[in-house]
Amino acid sequence: MAVPTRLVASAARIPAVAASVLPAFPPQHALYQNSDVPKPAFDTDAWAAAQPPPPSALVAFAHRLGLAAVLSKPDLVQQACTHPSFVPLHRQFYPDDPRPATNAQLSPLGNALMGMFASEFVRVAYPYLPTKVWKAAVTAYVGPTVCTSVAQEMGATPLVRWQRTPRTVTQAPVMHSDALASVPRAITALIYQHRSLPSARQFVHSYFLTRKIDIQSMLKFVDPKKALLEMVHKFGREKPVSRLLKETGRFSNSPIYVVGIFSGADKLGEGHGSSLKMAEFRAAEDALHRVYLTRTPDHLIQLPSSTFPLGLGDVFRPGQEAKYDRPEPTMAEVSYASSGRSKLPSLSP
């Protein structure tokens, strides 16, 4: 009697599911019929991928993001999680049904909004960043890889509906990461449409712009001494001079030198190395980092998009904008070694 007892105990742990909520599987067109024309094999995985997620999962997803008031209908969440590549798969199994709503228009709109929010934030927070580094920082905040990671953290993986497509002459391939990246972009667009632009900005700041990225690793200098010389010239300061601050083990096989770079009486940077050249290189790099990585305090950051109205409606209505205090303009970007025609003298050791 031990075996039947275990079977009864195992059956008691299986949750009871009403037959009315079970999907009709297999569908009628998958059943075998006697015919002289051979019928292709039925793809169970593709059929399962064409089924919509349960409404409870969509509602739970909206509540998990704290957007239950905005994404009040499960259809909105399902639209945000449906990639345009899903349409051919849906037509394959349901040719007579209406075309499902996708995020084909929401995703580009959300991508433009996220790019605008990240661009203004990086520009205001780091006013001295070069253009190339600024663009790299924006990509690091809201790029495709980050959107995919955020979608996975949100729990959108089991809800996204898509189909892998190969590369064509006019279209790039669609991968799983592309479908996932479209979900947070579409959600940003939905928040903008159903609430306001400041609400969409708050969503992007909460999920993307609060992340820590290493901007310093994006700053690469071929000749930091040359770049520092032109930067000091831009500011109208005295020519930078390298000075040996400390040293040890000069006549050993592991010497250490500490070099500082000064402009008049002000020390701009400091670096160390096993040779004077290496220490001077690092000192010039440190001086450049101190300028480029200067960050505006959080309480002084005012974004241009903060002037848009808080309510739902046209953001371009006159008389609705808030006050904006324009920051002081910074120096023009320092460009060196671009044409080879610089007449500035080299940095002396």
Secondary structure, 3 states (H helix, E strand, C coil): CHHHHHHHHHHHHCCCCCHHHCCCCCCHHHCCCCCCCCCCCCCHHHHHHCCCCCHHHHHHHHHHCCCCCCCCCHHHHHHHCECCCHHHHHHHHCCCCCCCCCCCCHHHHHHHHHHHHHHHHHHHHCCCCCHHHHHHHHHHHHCHHHHHHHHHHHCCCCCCECCCECCCCCCCCECHHHHHHHHHHHHHHHHHHHCCHHHHHHHHHHHHHCCCCCCHHHCCCCCHHHHHHHHHHHHCCCCCEEEEEEEECCCCCCCEEEEEEEECCEEEEEEEECCHHHHHHHHHHHHHHHHHCCCCCHHHCCCHHHHCCCCCCCCCCCCCCCCCCCCCCCCCCCCCCCCCCCCCCCCCC
